[in-house]
């Protein structure tokens, strides 16, 4: 027994105290596995029936709700000989949340990074990282490519932020506020591909958002797509601290330079 101890600590210091059993999500626990569990826990005959029902329902809950973690701690036997799960922790695969909208209401937001929680409520995909170059991109693939180029240029991205395929001035404004709440950010790289939405509309949205938020650090913007030249002209003619990049490589290079304090 090692109650009251973190499972991570036990696995390092006393791995022999942990019983690991592999199972398939397509198959039920076999008798050999259940007997091994019951023997390890030293359960008597009256407890075994309850325990097997608990294990069966736990696996069912895990599989049907697309969980990545389901931890019961502690599991106790009461004075009335009832097997009771006093506490439980669950983590659901975020990619499966659309199938379980009721699960969103169970989220403990105190366990989530504040910026990530704000982004979720704003309909943005945000993941905090350790660098000092804020990234705002439309499209997950483009966001990954942007971060890769920042690293190839010698810099470190401060985040992953996908504003989605139909970014509006309001969306961009919320995204800027989230980015700038990170004190490490020294420059923001905005990389937007204007497919359905024209680049001139995007440029005006960026300018409106920057004025609304009151940004003091440099903003490097790379636009591509419909009306791209008009969009660049709008950015260049603004009196804001906006640098219009010619390419994604140029945007990454300039962002890294500015993050290092090189004008």
C-alpha positions as CSV (number, residue, x, y, z in Angstrom):
1,X,0.0,0.0,0.0
2,X,1.2,3.5,-0.8
3,X,-1.9,5.6,-0.4
4,X,-1.6,9.4,-0.4
5,X,1.4,9.2,-2.7
6,X,1.6,10.6,-6.3
7,X,1.5,7.8,-8.8
8,X,4.4,9.4,-10.7
9,X,6.6,9.2,-7.5
10,X,5.7,5.6,-6.9
11,X,6.6,4.6,-10.5
12,X,10.1,6.0,-10.0
13,X,10.8,4.9,-6.4
14,X,8.7,1.7,-6.0
15,X,7.7,0.4,-9.4
16,X,7.0,-3.0,-7.9
17,X,4.0,-1.6,-6.1
18,X,2.3,-0.9,-9.5
19,X,0.4,-3.6,-11.3
20,X,0.1,-2.8,-15.1
21,X,-2.4,-4.8,-17.2
22,X,-2.8,-4.2,-20.9
23,X,-6.2,-4.6,-22.5
24,X,-7.8,-4.0,-25.9
25,X,-10.6,-1.5,-26.3
26,X,-12.3,-4.1,-28.5
27,X,-12.2,-6.9,-25.9
28,X,-13.5,-7.4,-22.4
29,X,-11.1,-8.1,-19.5
30,X,-10.2,-11.8,-19.5
31,X,-10.7,-13.9,-16.4
32,X,-6.9,-14.2,-15.9
33,X,-6.6,-10.4,-15.7
34,X,-9.5,-10.0,-13.3
35,X,-8.2,-12.7,-11.0
36,X,-4.8,-11.2,-11.0
37,X,-6.2,-7.8,-10.0
38,X,-8.4,-9.2,-7.3
39,X,-5.5,-11.2,-5.8
40,X,-3.2,-8.2,-5.8
41,X,-5.9,-6.1,-4.0
42,X,-6.6,-9.0,-1.6
43,X,-10.3,-8.7,-2.2
44,X,-12.7,-11.2,-0.6
45,X,-15.5,-12.9,-2.5
46,X,-18.1,-10.2,-1.6
47,X,-15.9,-7.4,-2.9
48,X,-14.9,-9.2,-6.1
49,X,-18.4,-9.0,-7.7
50,X,-18.5,-5.2,-7.1
51,X,-15.0,-4.7,-8.3
52,X,-15.6,-6.6,-11.6
53,X,-18.7,-4.4,-12.2
54,X,-16.6,-1.3,-11.5
55,X,-13.9,-2.3,-13.9
56,X,-16.4,-3.2,-16.6
57,X,-18.2,0.2,-16.3
58,X,-14.9,2.1,-16.1
59,X,-13.7,0.6,-19.4
60,X,-17.0,1.3,-20.9
61,X,-16.9,5.0,-19.7
62,X,-13.3,5.3,-21.1
63,X,-14.1,4.0,-24.5
64,X,-17.6,5.5,-25.1
65,X,-16.4,9.0,-24.2
66,X,-13.1,9.0,-26.1
67,X,-11.1,9.6,-22.9
68,X,-7.3,9.8,-22.8
69,X,-7.2,9.4,-19.0
70,X,-9.5,8.0,-16.4
71,X,-8.1,7.9,-12.9
72,X,-10.1,6.8,-9.8
73,X,-8.3,7.8,-6.6
74,X,-9.2,6.8,-4.0
75,X,-11.3,3.7,-4.3
76,X,-12.5,2.6,-0.9
77,X,-14.5,-0.2,0.8
78,X,-16.9,1.4,3.2
79,X,-17.9,0.0,6.6
80,X,-21.1,-1.3,4.9
81,X,-18.8,-3.3,2.5
82,X,-19.6,-1.1,-0.5
83,X,-17.0,-0.4,-3.1
84,X,-17.0,3.4,-3.7
85,X,-15.0,5.7,-6.0
86,X,-14.5,8.8,-3.8
87,X,-12.8,10.9,-6.5
88,X,-12.1,10.7,-10.2
89,X,-10.1,12.6,-12.8
90,X,-10.9,12.4,-16.5
91,X,-9.2,13.8,-19.6
92,X,-11.0,13.7,-23.0
93,X,-9.4,13.8,-26.4
94,X,-10.0,17.4,-27.5
95,X,-10.4,16.2,-31.1
96,X,-13.4,14.2,-30.0
97,X,-15.2,17.0,-28.1
98,X,-17.6,17.6,-31.0
99,X,-19.1,14.2,-30.3
100,X,-19.5,14.9,-26.6
101,X,-20.7,18.6,-26.2
102,X,-22.0,17.8,-22.7
103,X,-18.4,17.1,-21.6
104,X,-17.4,20.7,-22.2
105,X,-19.5,21.8,-19.2
106,X,-17.4,19.4,-17.0
107,X,-14.2,21.2,-17.8
108,X,-12.2,22.5,-14.8
109,X,-10.9,25.8,-16.2
110,X,-8.7,26.3,-13.2
111,X,-6.5,23.5,-14.5
112,X,-6.1,25.2,-17.9
113,X,-3.6,27.9,-18.9
114,X,-5.5,31.2,-18.6
115,X,-4.7,32.3,-22.1
116,X,-5.7,28.9,-23.5
117,X,-9.0,29.2,-21.6
118,X,-9.7,32.7,-23.0
119,X,-8.9,31.5,-26.5
120,X,-11.3,28.6,-26.2
121,X,-14.1,30.9,-25.1
122,X,-13.3,33.2,-28.1
123,X,-13.4,30.3,-30.5
124,X,-9.6,30.4,-31.1
125,X,-7.1,27.5,-31.1
126,X,-4.2,28.6,-28.8
127,X,-1.4,26.7,-27.2
128,X,1.2,28.5,-25.1
129,X,4.9,27.9,-25.8
130,X,8.2,29.1,-24.3
131,X,9.4,31.5,-27.0
132,X,9.1,35.3,-27.5
133,X,7.6,35.6,-31.0
134,X,3.9,35.7,-30.9
135,X,2.2,34.0,-33.9
136,X,-1.2,34.7,-35.3
137,X,-2.1,32.5,-38.3
138,X,-5.2,31.3,-40.1
139,X,-5.1,27.5,-40.6
140,X,-3.4,24.9,-38.4
141,X,-1.1,23.7,-41.2
142,X,0.0,27.2,-42.0
143,X,0.5,27.9,-38.3
144,X,2.8,24.8,-38.0
145,X,4.8,25.9,-41.0
146,X,5.1,29.4,-39.6
147,X,6.5,28.1,-36.3
148,X,8.9,25.8,-38.2
149,X,10.3,28.7,-40.2
150,X,10.7,30.8,-37.0
151,X,12.8,28.0,-35.5
152,X,14.8,27.5,-38.7
153,X,15.5,31.3,-38.6
154,X,16.9,30.9,-35.1
155,X,13.9,32.1,-33.1
156,X,11.4,30.6,-30.8
157,X,7.6,30.9,-31.2
158,X,5.7,32.0,-28.1
159,X,2.5,30.1,-29.1
160,X,0.4,28.3,-31.6
161,X,-2.6,30.4,-32.5
162,X,-5.0,29.6,-35.3
163,X,-7.7,32.2,-35.8
164,X,-9.6,30.1,-38.3
165,X,-10.4,30.5,-42.0
166,X,-12.7,33.5,-41.7
167,X,-10.9,35.9,-39.4
168,X,-12.7,39.1,-38.6
169,X,-11.5,42.4,-37.0
170,X,-13.1,41.2,-33.8
171,X,-11.4,37.8,-34.0
172,X,-8.0,39.4,-34.7
173,X,-8.6,41.9,-31.8
174,X,-9.3,39.1,-29.3
175,X,-6.3,37.2,-30.7
176,X,-4.0,40.2,-30.2
177,X,-5.2,40.6,-26.6
178,X,-4.4,37.0,-25.8
179,X,-1.0,37.2,-27.4
180,X,0.0,40.4,-25.6
181,X,-1.1,39.0,-22.2
182,X,2.1,36.9,-22.4
183,X,4.9,39.1,-21.1
184,X,7.5,37.2,-23.0
185,X,6.2,38.3,-26.4
186,X,8.5,40.9,-28.0
187,X,7.2,40.8,-31.5
188,X,4.1,39.4,-33.2
189,X,4.1,37.7,-36.6
190,X,0.8,37.7,-38.4
191,X,0.6,35.2,-41.3
192,X,-2.8,35.3,-43.1
193,X,-3.7,33.7,-46.4
194,X,-6.7,35.5,-47.9
195,X,-8.6,32.9,-49.9
196,X,-12.3,33.6,-49.6
197,X,-11.6,36.7,-47.6
198,X,-9.8,39.5,-49.5
199,X,-6.4,40.7,-48.2
200,X,-7.5,44.4,-48.1
201,X,-10.3,43.5,-45.7
202,X,-7.9,41.5,-43.6
203,X,-5.4,44.4,-43.6
204,X,-8.1,46.9,-42.4
205,X,-9.1,44.4,-39.8
206,X,-5.5,44.1,-38.5
207,X,-5.2,47.9,-38.3
208,X,-8.5,48.2,-36.5
209,X,-7.5,45.5,-34.0
210,X,-4.1,47.1,-33.4
211,X,-5.6,50.5,-32.7
212,X,-8.3,48.9,-30.5
213,X,-5.7,46.9,-28.4
214,X,-3.1,49.6,-28.3
215,X,-0.1,47.5,-29.3
216,X,3.4,48.9,-28.6
217,X,5.6,46.1,-29.9
218,X,6.5,45.6,-33.6
219,X,4.0,43.7,-35.8
220,X,5.3,41.7,-38.8
221,X,2.5,40.9,-41.3
222,X,2.7,38.5,-44.2
223,X,-0.3,38.5,-46.5
224,X,-1.0,36.3,-49.5
225,X,-4.0,35.7,-51.6
226,X,-6.8,37.8,-53.2
227,X,-6.0,41.6,-53.4
228,X,-2.7,41.0,-51.7
229,X,-1.0,44.1,-53.1
230,X,-3.9,46.3,-52.0
231,X,-3.7,44.8,-48.6
232,X,0.1,45.5,-48.4
233,X,-0.5,49.1,-49.4
234,X,-3.0,49.6,-46.7
235,X,-0.6,48.3,-44.1
236,X,2.4,50.3,-45.4
237,X,0.3,53.5,-45.5
238,X,-0.8,53.2,-41.9
239,X,1.1,55.2,-39.2
240,X,1.4,52.0,-37.0
241,X,4.4,49.9,-36.2
242,X,3.6,47.4,-38.9
243,X,6.2,45.7,-41.1
244,X,4.8,44.2,-44.3
245,X,6.9,41.1,-45.3
246,X,7.3,39.9,-48.8
247,X,7.3,36.2,-48.0
248,X,6.9,33.9,-45.1
249,X,10.7,33.4,-44.9
250,X,11.1,37.2,-44.9
251,X,8.5,37.5,-42.1
252,X,10.2,34.8,-40.0
253,X,13.7,36.4,-40.5
254,X,12.4,39.9,-39.6
255,X,10.5,38.6,-36.6
256,X,13.6,36.8,-35.2
257,X,15.7,39.9,-35.7
258,X,13.2,42.2,-33.9
259,X,12.8,39.7,-31.1
260,X,16.6,40.0,-30.5
261,X,16.3,43.7,-30.3
262,X,18.0,44.4,-33.7
263,X,16.2,47.2,-35.6
